[in-house]
């Protein structure tokens, strides 16, 4: 009897050791496959598709060796697959949000509105895309915060990709005093743009007179710049325009209000009433 138990224990130990070996080999191979797929797709696929392909391949290898380990322990794979199917249906009903995010993630992968490394704006959040997964997209904001946005939110919201095209336009809102000559102001701003090496010559800067404001003549001056120089130019060109306006004597007014009743209007009548008259009354 003891021999029977010893044989059973020996077989069980061998099965457990084989299962552990399968798991260890699966983990090692999944990492190797991840690296191989990443190297193979480096110059063939986009960054986020590379990431998803590498993860799917590594998870597939890991799942295969996991089932091989279960088989080594004596489990019936047919029963396990059936149970897994029932469980997946139950989990699907219980986690409809996750399923929606996965489907939305597949749409993002196929549509490719942005890639890893792009700057995007979703609502009030702007940041660099660091990861695109099946459930969510991870961003790093300019103040180094980590933001996770569900894929379903990205599908339903307006997403602006700030680094989609190689050049961007900067629209500068400028106001000058009513006494200034508009043509002179336009030439001064064009000279500022020509003197700045970051401003692009093509497309050419655009000058738009927007109308008469409450306290100023309102204008828009638009210049083009390479996307990686956007912040640098936006900070510098305002300073250049201020210095040029000061040198040319062009006034930038502050908001003010004037009450005007017309040249033919009579002054408001003023009548002084003494206290004695008030008391007699």
C-alpha positions in Angstrom: 0.0 0.0 0.0 2.8 2.3 0.9 4.4 1.6 -2.5 1.1 2.7 -4.2 1.1 6.0 -2.3 4.7 6.6 -3.0 4.2 6.0 -6.7 1.2 8.4 -6.7 3.3 11.0 -4.9 6.2 10.5 -7.3 3.9 10.9 -10.3 2.3 14.0 -8.8 5.7 15.6 -8.1 6.8 14.8 -11.6 3.6 16.4 -13.0 4.1 19.5 -10.8 7.7 19.9 -11.9 6.7 19.5 -15.5 4.0 22.1 -15.1 6.4 24.5 -13.5 8.9 23.9 -16.2 6.2 24.7 -18.8 5.4 27.9 -17.1 9.0 29.0 -16.8 9.7 28.2 -20.4 6.5 30.0 -21.4 7.5 33.2 -19.5 11.0 33.1 -21.1 9.6 32.5 -24.6 6.9 35.2 -24.3 9.6 37.8 -23.5 11.8 36.5 -26.4 8.8 36.6 -28.8 8.0 40.2 -27.5 11.5 41.4 -28.4 11.5 39.5 -31.7 8.1 41.0 -32.8 9.3 44.5 -31.7 12.5 44.2 -33.7 10.7 42.9 -36.8 8.0 45.6 -36.8 10.3 48.5 -35.9 10.5 49.8 -39.5 7.3 48.2 -40.8 4.5 49.3 -38.4 3.5 52.3 -36.3 4.7 52.6 -32.7 1.3 51.8 -31.2 0.7 48.8 -33.5 4.2 47.5 -32.7 3.3 47.6 -29.0 0.0 45.8 -29.5 1.4 43.2 -31.8 4.3 42.4 -29.4 1.9 42.1 -26.4 -0.6 39.9 -28.3 2.2 37.6 -29.4 3.7 37.3 -26.0 0.4 36.7 -24.3 -0.5 34.1 -26.9 2.7 32.2 -26.1 2.1 32.5 -22.4 -1.4 31.1 -22.7 -0.3 28.2 -24.8 2.3 27.1 -22.2 -0.1 27.7 -19.4 -2.5 25.2 -20.9 0.4 22.8 -21.5 1.2 23.1 -17.8 -2.4 22.3 -16.9 -2.4 19.3 -19.2 0.8 18.1 -17.5 -1.1 18.2 -14.2 -3.8 16.0 -15.7 -6.5 18.5 -16.4 -8.9 17.8 -19.3 -8.4 20.7 -21.7 -11.8 20.2 -23.4 -13.6 20.8 -20.1 -11.3 23.8 -19.3 -12.0 25.3 -22.7 -15.8 24.9 -22.2 -15.6 26.4 -18.7 -13.5 29.3 -20.1 -16.1 29.9 -22.8 -18.9 30.1 -20.2 -16.8 32.3 -17.9 -15.9 34.6 -20.8 -19.6 35.1 -21.6 -20.4 35.8 -17.9 -17.5 38.2 -17.7 -18.6 39.9 -20.9 -22.0 40.6 -19.4 -20.5 41.8 -16.2 -18.0 44.1 -17.8 -19.7 45.8 -20.7 -17.6 49.0 -20.2 -14.4 47.0 -20.6 -15.7 45.3 -23.7 -16.7 48.8 -25.1 -13.2 50.1 -24.4 -11.6 47.1 -26.1 -13.8 47.6 -29.2 -13.0 51.3 -29.2 -9.3 50.4 -28.9 -9.6 48.3 -32.1 -11.2 51.3 -33.8 -8.3 53.5 -32.7 -5.7 51.0 -34.0 -7.4 50.8 -37.4 -8.1 54.6 -37.7 -4.8 55.7 -36.2 -5.6 59.3 -35.4 -2.4 59.6 -33.4 0.7 57.6 -32.5 3.0 57.1 -29.5 4.9 60.3 -29.0 2.3 62.6 -30.5 0.8 65.5 -28.5 -3.0 65.4 -28.3 -5.7 67.4 -26.6 -8.8 65.7 -25.2 -11.2 68.2 -23.6 -9.1 70.2 -21.2 -6.3 67.7 -21.0 -3.2 68.1 -23.3 -0.2 65.7 -23.2 2.2 63.3 -24.9 0.9 59.8 -25.8 3.1 57.3 -23.9 1.0 54.2 -24.4 -2.0 52.9 -26.5 -3.6 49.8 -25.0 -6.8 47.9 -25.6 -8.6 49.6 -22.7 -7.1 53.0 -22.5 -4.5 55.6 -23.7 -1.9 57.0 -21.3 -0.8 60.6 -21.5 2.0 62.6 -19.8 1.0 66.2 -19.4 3.4 69.2 -19.7 3.6 69.4 -15.9 4.6 65.7 -15.8 1.3 64.2 -14.7 0.1 60.7 -15.7 -3.4 60.7 -17.2 -5.3 57.6 -18.3 -8.1 58.1 -20.8 -10.5 55.2 -21.6 -10.7 54.4 -25.3 -14.5 54.8 -25.3 -14.0 58.4 -24.2 -11.6 59.0 -27.1 -14.0 57.6 -29.6 -16.9 59.8 -28.3 -14.9 63.0 -27.8 -13.2 65.5 -30.0 -9.5 64.7 -30.1 -7.0 67.2 -31.5 -3.6 65.9 -32.6 -1.2 68.8 -32.2 1.8 67.1 -33.9 0.0 65.5 -36.8 1.4 67.9 -39.4 5.0 69.2 -39.7 4.1 72.9 -39.4 1.6 75.0 -37.3 0.2 78.4 -37.3 0.3 80.9 -34.5 -2.5 83.5 -34.4 -1.5 86.7 -32.5 -4.2 89.0 -31.3 -2.9 92.6 -31.4 -4.6 95.8 -30.4 -3.3 99.3 -31.2 -4.7 102.8 -30.4 -7.2 104.4 -32.7 -4.7 107.1 -33.6 -2.3 104.6 -35.3 -2.0 104.0 -39.0 -3.1 100.5 -39.8 -0.8 100.1 -42.8 2.2 101.3 -40.8 1.4 98.7 -38.0 1.1 96.0 -40.6 4.6 96.8 -42.1 6.2 96.8 -38.6 4.8 93.4 -37.8 5.9 92.0 -41.1 9.4 93.3 -40.5 9.3 91.5 -37.1 8.4 88.2 -38.8 11.0 88.6 -41.4 13.7 89.3 -38.8 12.8 86.2 -36.8 14.7 83.1 -38.1 12.1 80.7 -36.7 9.2 82.2 -38.7 8.6 80.4 -42.0 8.7 82.3 -45.2 6.2 79.9 -46.8 3.3 80.0 -46.0 3.7 83.8 -45.7 2.5 85.6 -42.6 -1.1 86.9 -42.8 -2.4 90.2 -41.5 -6.2 90.6 -40.8 -7.9 93.8 -39.5 -10.7 92.4 -37.4 -12.5 95.7 -36.6 -13.1 98.4 -34.1 -12.8 97.3 -30.5 -14.0 99.1 -27.4 -10.5 100.5 -26.7 -8.4 99.6 -29.7 -8.1 98.7 -33.4 -8.2 94.9 -33.3 -5.9 92.9 -35.6 -4.7 89.3 -36.1 -1.2 88.5 -37.2 -0.6 84.9 -38.1 2.8 83.3 -38.6 3.8 79.7 -39.5 6.4 77.7 -37.7 7.8 74.1 -37.5 5.8 72.2 -34.8 8.8 71.6 -32.6 9.5 75.4 -32.5 5.9 76.4 -31.7 6.3 77.3 -28.0 9.7 79.0 -28.6 8.3 81.3 -31.4 5.1 82.1 -29.5 7.0 83.4 -26.5 9.6 85.3 -28.6 7.4 87.0 -31.2 5.3 88.8 -28.6 8.4 90.3 -27.1 9.7 91.3 -30.6 6.5 93.0 -31.5 6.4 94.9 -28.2 10.0 96.1 -28.8 9.2 97.1 -32.4 6.1 99.0 -31.3 8.0 100.9 -28.6 10.7 101.8 -31.2 8.1 103.1 -33.7 6.0 104.9 -31.1 3.0 102.6 -31.7 0.7 102.7 -28.7 -0.9 99.5 -27.3 -3.9 100.8 -25.3 -5.3 99.5 -22.1 -9.1 99.1 -21.8 -10.9 102.3 -20.9 -14.2 104.0 -21.4 -15.2 107.5 -22.3 -18.6 109.2 -21.7 -19.5 111.5 -24.6 -22.7 113.4 -24.8 -22.1 115.3 -28.1 -20.7 118.8 -28.8 -24.2 120.4 -29.0 -25.4 119.0 -25.7 -26.1 121.5 -23.0 -24.4 121.1 -19.6 -26.4 119.3 -17.0 -28.2 121.9 -14.8 -27.1 122.1 -11.2 -29.2 123.8 -8.5 -27.9 124.3 -5.0 -30.6 124.3 -2.2 -29.7 125.7 1.2 -30.6 124.0 4.4 -32.8 126.9 5.5 -35.1 126.5 2.5 -35.4 122.8 3.2 -36.3 123.5 6.8 -39.0 126.1 5.8 -40.4 123.7 3.4 
